[in-house]
Amino acid sequence: MTAVASAPGKVILFGEHFVLYGVKAVLCAIDRRITARSHAIGERLIRIKSSMGNAEFVPSSADIINAHPIFMRPFLTIAEQALREFGADGGIEMEFESEIPPGMGLGSSSAACVAAAASVAALFRKKTKDEILDMAIKSERTMFEDASGADSAVSTFGGLVTFSSEGREKIDYEDGLGLIIANSNQAHSTRELVLRVREFRSNNERLFAEMCDLEDRLVDEALTALRKNDLVTLGTLMSKNHEMLRRINVSTDVLDKLVAEACNTSYGAKLTGAGGGGCIIALVDESNTARTLETLKKISDCFVARIDLRGVCNE
Ligand code: MEV
């Protein structure tokens, strides 16, 4: 038997990093997906095949998940737990296909965890989106123990959402957001950047607390601007958010240049995700999309992103 599921990548409009300290983040699922294909196999084996590498693991043996490359651990964990939960005798082979460049802040790891959880679960019993999210977050934390769960949440449910430690909420936004994503082509490690911010916070406790309050206010203003479809204010707030991310040391010269160029023609721009490389997003509508694309194309790989409203899907 084979079960297939896919899940979208994401951008973060507001609140990356600060979400780990109690601030609400605003995220949007995008129309780039990862597909996971899980096959039930006779051998007592979990086998992962992906463009980033392959791994094999013997479940219920002395073989230890942590001995495998870090990015494989979530998938081995998902498959192992499903075999245990459903008392299955055989094994699972899982393959991935991705439209989301890895390590670029577009949520490829979380989307892979969500798609893997949905496809493996469907081999036995289809799970609810909440159950899939729970599996995905637990598996993601085998790779990166501090993950907030924000990326997995938006990948599971799709659309535009707010996320905090208190939960998630869908934002009803009829008009569709115009976003251009430009890639710095600088790879990054979310884990290292989260540690960098933790260090910044421990060296600047008061300042960081003030910045969290500021970010909280920025998010409230952004939600009001979204409700009014006020792109001018929303874009200005995104650019302010970029400044906050620069102050906590997660931007780079390339990201700053992309943001500065994008700001000349768009409503506003910022890095998205953990930073240290990865992508920026620029807010546009039909009046300034072409001009912004033209500018950014000269210095980066860029594309127009649409909101994904489906979230995780079984095929
Ligand atoms: C990464 O896309 C977003 C971070 O806030 C980490 C997290 O929320 O888990 C940097």
Residues whose N, C-alpha, C, O or C-beta is under 5 A from the ligand:
A	BS01	MEV	E16 H17 V19 D146 A147 S148 G149 A150 D151 G273 A274
